[in-house]
C-alpha cells in the first residue's frame, strides 16, 4: 500500500489516471482511504518541533461554486434537449467543466434529473451510430468525469439508462468514446454493488470484444475495467463464459499488455472452467516462457500462481513443467529467488513434481 498527500493523489485521479504513480500498477479502485497512522505521526512530529499544522484540508476544489455557476450548469443541461448545435456546444462545455473543476461533478448529485438530461441526446435513437460522433464522445467523457467523484458512483450506475448506453458506446463511436466508456465502467466498479449491476447487465461481453479488437488506445482502460469487475466471484463465471480466457491468452502470447492481462488471468484462475480452458489453450508453455524471460517479479508471481492451480486440476500438465525443469530449471530458480508468494507457489509445484516421480518409481 502506498501513502500520498491527499490533494496531490486526488489531483492525479481527477486527471483520469488509474494507476499508482509510484508502482504504475492498475488501481483496483479509486476510493481514497485516510492513513490515520501517518497523520498522527506527522502531528506528533509537528508538536515536537513546534510547527503549527493546519487542520483544514481542501479535499475537493478550492474555488467553490456561486449561484451564477449553478445557473450556468442548469442552462447547459437545458440545452441538451435543444437543437443539435446547442447540444454539441453544451456537451463540450460540460466535458471541460467536469474535467477541470471537480465542484461541477458534485452538482450532478444534487438532482435526480441531471444525468438523464446529460444523456438525453444519445438516448433518443436505437443506435449510437446515428448520433454525431463528437457529441457522443463529449457526453460519454462527461459521464466518466462525474463518475470519478465517489458520491456519484452509486447514483450513476443505478440510473437505468447509464449501463446500457455505456455498452452501446463500447461498440461504436470514436476510439476515445469507446475507451472512455470502458474507463467509466472501471471507475463505477469501485463499488461492490456496482460490480453486481455491471456484471448482470452483460457489459463484460462488449468489453471482451473490445479487448480482442486490440486498439492500443483502449487496451489499458478495457483491461482495468475487466479486472475490477471480475473481482466479484459471480462475474468471473460471466467473463469465462464470454470467452475472456481465449482472448487474454492470445494477447499474452502476442506480448500485448502482458502485465494487466496476467493479473486478470490470475484472478480468473479461481474458476474451474477457466483453468480447464487455460490447459486446453496451451497456457502452460506461455506462462513458463514469461517466468523464464520476464524481469517483472509481479508477472512471475502471477504466472506461477496460475501454474500451480492448473497442476492441481490437471496432473498431465506436470509433464510440460518437468521438461521445463530438465531444460531450464525455471521453477527451481523461482523457488530460490522469487517473491515470497512466488517462492511458496514454486515450491508447491516442485513438491507435486517430486510426489509424482516417487509414485511412478514405486509403481
C-alpha positions in Angstrom: 0.0 0.0 0.0 1.3 3.5 -0.9 0.6 6.7 1.0 0.3 10.1 -0.7 -0.7 13.6 0.3 -4.4 13.6 -0.4 -4.7 16.8 -2.5 -2.0 15.5 -4.9 -3.2 12.0 -5.3 -6.8 13.3 -5.7 -5.5 15.6 -8.5 -3.7 12.6 -10.1 -7.0 10.6 -10.1 -9.1 13.6 -11.2 -6.8 13.9 -14.2 -8.1 10.5 -15.3 -5.1 8.4 -14.1 -6.0 4.9 -12.9 -2.5 3.6 -11.9 -0.3 4.0 -8.8 2.1 6.9 -9.5 5.0 5.0 -7.9 4.5 1.4 -9.0 2.4 2.0 -12.1 0.2 -0.9 -11.2 -3.5 -0.6 -12.2 -5.6 0.5 -9.2 -8.4 -1.9 -8.1 -10.4 1.2 -7.1 -10.1 4.9 -6.7 -11.7 5.3 -3.3 -9.2 7.1 -1.1 -8.6 5.8 2.5 -7.2 8.1 5.1 -3.9 6.9 6.6 -4.6 7.9 10.2 -1.3 6.4 11.5 0.8 8.6 9.2 -1.4 11.6 10.1 -0.8 11.0 13.8 3.0 10.6 13.2 3.1 14.0 11.4 1.1 15.7 14.1 3.4 14.3 16.8 6.5 15.4 14.9 5.0 18.9 14.3 4.2 19.2 18.0 7.7 18.1 19.0 9.3 20.6 16.5 6.9 23.4 17.4 5.4 23.5 13.9 1.8 24.5 13.6 -0.1 22.1 11.4 -3.2 23.3 9.7 -6.4 21.3 10.5 -8.1 22.4 7.3 -7.6 20.2 4.3 -9.3 21.0 1.0 -10.4 17.7 -0.5 -12.4 18.7 -3.5 -11.9 22.1 -5.1 -10.6 25.3 -3.7 -12.8 27.6 -5.9 -16.3 26.6 -4.8 -19.4 27.4 -6.7 -21.5 30.6 -6.7 -25.1 30.9 -7.8 -24.1 32.1 -11.3 -22.1 28.8 -11.7 -25.1 26.8 -10.7 -27.4 28.7 -13.0 -25.0 28.2 -15.9 -24.8 24.5 -15.1 -28.7 24.2 -15.3 -28.6 26.2 -18.5 -26.2 23.8 -20.1 -28.3 20.8 -19.1 -31.4 22.5 -20.6 -29.5 22.9 -23.9 -29.0 19.1 -24.0 -32.7 19.0 -25.0 -32.4 21.7 -27.7 -31.0 21.8 -31.2 -28.0 19.7 -32.3 -25.8 22.8 -32.4 -26.8 23.7 -28.8 -26.3 20.1 -27.7 -22.8 19.9 -29.1 -21.8 23.3 -27.5 -23.3 22.4 -24.1 -21.8 18.8 -24.1 -18.3 20.2 -24.9 -18.5 22.7 -22.2 -19.8 20.2 -19.6 -17.0 17.9 -20.5 -14.5 20.7 -19.9 -16.0 21.9 -16.7 -16.3 18.4 -15.1 -12.7 17.7 -16.1 -11.1 20.9 -14.7 -13.5 21.8 -11.9 -14.4 18.9 -9.6 -17.1 21.0 -8.0 -19.2 20.7 -11.2 -19.1 16.9 -10.7 -20.8 17.4 -7.3 -23.7 19.2 -8.9 -24.8 16.0 -10.5 -25.5 14.6 -7.1 -28.0 17.4 -6.3 -30.6 16.5 -8.9 -32.0 13.1 -9.9 -32.7 14.6 -13.4 -29.2 15.9 -14.1 -27.8 12.6 -15.5 -30.8 11.8 -17.7 -30.7 15.4 -19.0 -27.0 14.9 -19.9 -27.7 11.6 -21.7 -30.8 12.7 -23.5 -29.1 13.5 -26.9 -27.7 9.9 -27.1 -30.8 8.1 -25.6 -33.3 9.0 -28.3 -32.0 6.7 -31.1 -31.8 2.9 -31.3 -28.2 3.1 -32.4 -25.4 5.4 -31.3 -24.1 5.3 -34.9 -26.8 7.8 -35.8 -25.5 10.2 -33.1 -22.9 12.8 -34.1 -19.6 11.3 -33.0 -18.3 14.5 -31.3 -21.5 14.8 -29.3 -21.4 11.1 -28.3 -17.7 11.4 -27.3 -18.3 14.6 -25.2 -21.3 13.1 -23.4 -19.6 9.8 -22.5 -16.5 11.6 -21.4 -18.5 13.9 -19.2 -20.1 10.8 -17.7 -16.6 9.5 -17.0 -15.6 12.7 -15.3 -18.6 12.8 -13.0 -18.2 9.1 -12.1 -14.7 9.9 -10.7 -16.4 11.7 -7.8 -17.1 9.0 -5.1 -20.5 10.3 -4.1 -21.7 10.0 -7.7 -20.7 6.3 -8.4 -23.9 4.8 -6.9 -26.2 7.3 -8.5 -24.6 7.0 -11.9 -24.6 3.2 -12.0 -28.2 2.9 -10.7 -29.6 5.4 -13.3 -31.3 2.8 -15.6 -30.1 4.2 -18.9 -26.4 4.5 -18.0 -25.0 1.0 -18.2 -26.9 0.1 -21.5 -25.6 3.3 -23.0 -22.0 2.5 -22.0 -22.4 -0.9 -23.5 -23.5 0.6 -26.8 -20.7 3.2 -26.6 -18.2 0.3 -26.3 -19.2 -0.9 -29.7 -19.5 2.4 -31.6 -18.1 6.0 -32.0 -14.6 7.2 -31.9 -11.9 5.1 -30.2 -11.8 7.7 -27.4 -15.5 7.3 -26.8 -15.1 3.5 -26.6 -12.1 3.8 -24.3 -13.8 6.3 -22.0 -16.9 4.1 -21.8 -14.6 1.3 -20.6 -12.9 3.8 -18.2 -16.3 4.8 -16.8 -17.2 1.1 -16.1 -13.8 0.8 -14.4 -14.5 3.8 -12.2 -18.0 2.8 -11.3 -16.9 -0.7 -10.4 -15.0 0.6 -7.4 -18.3 -0.1 -5.5 -19.2 -3.8 -5.0 -22.9 -3.0 -5.6 -21.9 -1.5 -8.9 -19.8 -4.6 -9.8 -23.0 -6.6 -9.5 -25.1 -4.3 -11.6 -22.4 -4.1 -14.3 -21.9 -7.9 -14.4 -25.6 -8.7 -14.5 -26.1 -6.1 -17.3 -23.9 -8.1 -19.7 -21.3 -5.4 -20.0 -18.4 -7.9 -19.9 -19.2 -9.1 -23.4 -18.6 -5.8 -25.2 -15.6 -5.2 -23.0 -14.0 -8.5 -24.0 -14.9 -7.9 -27.7 -13.1 -4.5 -27.5 -10.1 -6.2 -25.8 -10.0 -8.8 -28.6 -10.1 -5.9 -31.2 -7.0 -4.7 -29.5 -6.9 -1.0 -30.3 -3.8 0.4 -28.4 -5.6 3.4 -27.1 -8.4 1.3 -25.4 -6.5 -1.7 -24.1 -5.4 -0.3 -20.7 -8.9 1.0 -19.9 -10.6 -2.2 -21.0 -8.2 -4.4 -19.1 -8.7 -2.3 -16.0 -12.4 -2.5 -16.3 -12.5 -6.2 -16.7 -10.1 -6.8 -13.8 -12.2 -4.6 -11.4 -15.5 -6.2 -12.4 -14.1 -9.7 -12.1 -13.0 -9.1 -8.5 -16.6 -10.2 -7.7 -16.8 -14.0 -8.0 -20.0 -14.2 -9.9 -18.5 -12.0 -12.6 -15.6 -14.4 -13.2 -18.0 -17.0 -14.5 -19.6 -14.4 -16.8 -16.2 -13.4 -18.1 -15.2 -17.0 -18.8 -18.5 -17.7 -20.5 -17.9 -14.8 -22.8 -14.5 -16.1 -23.9 -12.2 -14.0 -21.8 -9.6 -16.7 -21.3 -9.1 -17.3 -25.0 -8.8 -13.6 -25.8 -6.4 -12.9 -22.9 -4.1 -15.8 -23.7 -4.0 -14.7 -27.4 -2.9 -11.2 -26.3 -0.4 -12.5 -23.9 1.2 -14.8 -26.5 1.4 -11.8 -28.7 3.1 -9.8 -25.9 0.3 -7.2 -25.7 -0.3 -5.6 -22.2 1.1 -8.7 -20.5 1.2 -7.1 -17.0 -2.5 -6.2 -16.9 -3.8 -9.3 -18.7 -1.8 -11.7 -16.5 -3.4 -10.0 -13.4 -6.8 -10.8 -14.9 -5.8 -14.3 -15.8 -4.6 -14.9 -12.2 -8.0 -13.5 -11.0 -9.9 -15.9 -13.2 -7.8 -18.9 -12.2 -10.0 -19.4 -9.2 -12.8 -20.5 -11.6 -12.6 -24.2 -12.6 -13.8 -23.8 -16.2 -11.1 -21.1 -16.7 -8.4 -23.4 -15.5 -9.6 -26.1 -17.9 -9.6 -23.7 -20.8 -6.1 -22.4 -19.9 -4.8 -26.0 -20.1 -6.5 -26.7 -23.4 -5.3 -23.4 -24.9 -1.6 -24.0 -24.2 -1.3 -21.6 -21.3 1.4 -23.6 -19.5 4.1 -23.1 -22.2 3.3 -19.3 -22.3 3.4 -18.9 -18.6 6.7 -20.8 -18.3 8.2 -18.6 -21.0 7.2 -15.5 -19.1 8.8 -16.7 -15.9 11.9 -17.6 -17.8 12.3 -14.4 -19.7 10.5 -11.6 -17.8 12.2 -9.3 -15.4 8.9 -8.3 -13.7 8.5 -10.0 -10.3 4.8 -9.5 -10.2 4.3 -11.2 -13.6 6.4 -14.2 -12.5 4.3 -14.4 -9.3 1.1 -14.4 -11.2 2.4 -17.0 -13.7 3.5 -19.4 -11.1 0.3 -19.0 -9.1 -1.8 -19.8 -12.2 0.5 -22.8 -13.0 0.1 -24.3 -9.5 -3.7 -24.1 -9.9 -3.5 -25.7 -13.3 -1.4 -28.5 -12.0 -3.8 -29.1 -9.1 -6.6 -29.7 -11.5 -4.8 -31.4 -14.3 -1.8 -33.6 -13.4 -1.0 -34.2 -17.1 0.4 -30.7 -17.3 3.2 -31.6 -14.9 4.9 -33.3 -17.8 5.4 -29.9 -19.5 6.8 -28.4 -16.3 9.1 -31.4 -15.7 10.5 -30.9 -19.3 11.0 -27.2 -18.5 12.8 -28.1 -15.3 15.1 -30.5 -17.1 15.9 -27.8 -19.7 16.0 -24.6 -17.8 15.3 -25.2 -14.0 12.7 -22.4 -14.3 10.6 -23.3 -11.4 13.6 -24.2 -9.2 15.2 -20.8 -9.8 11.9 -19.0 -8.9 11.6 -21.1 -5.7 15.0 -19.7 -4.8 14.9 -16.0 -6.0 11.2 -15.0 -6.4 8.9 -13.0 -4.2 7.8 -14.8 -1.0 4.5 -15.7 -2.7 6.2 -16.9 -5.9 8.7 -19.0 -3.8 5.7 -20.6 -2.0 3.9 -21.4 -5.2 7.0 -22.6 -7.0 7.9 -24.9 -4.0 4.4 -26.3 -4.1 4.8 -27.2 -7.8 8.2 -28.8 -7.2 6.8 -30.9 -4.3 4.0 -32.1 -6.5 6.5 -33.0 -9.2 8.5 -35.0 -6.7 5.5 -36.8 -5.4 4.5 -37.8 -9.0 8.1 -39.0 -9.6 8.1 -41.0 -6.4 4.7 -42.6 -7.1 5.9 -43.6 -10.6 9.1 -45.1 -9.2 7.2 -47.0 -6.6 4.8 -48.3 -9.2 
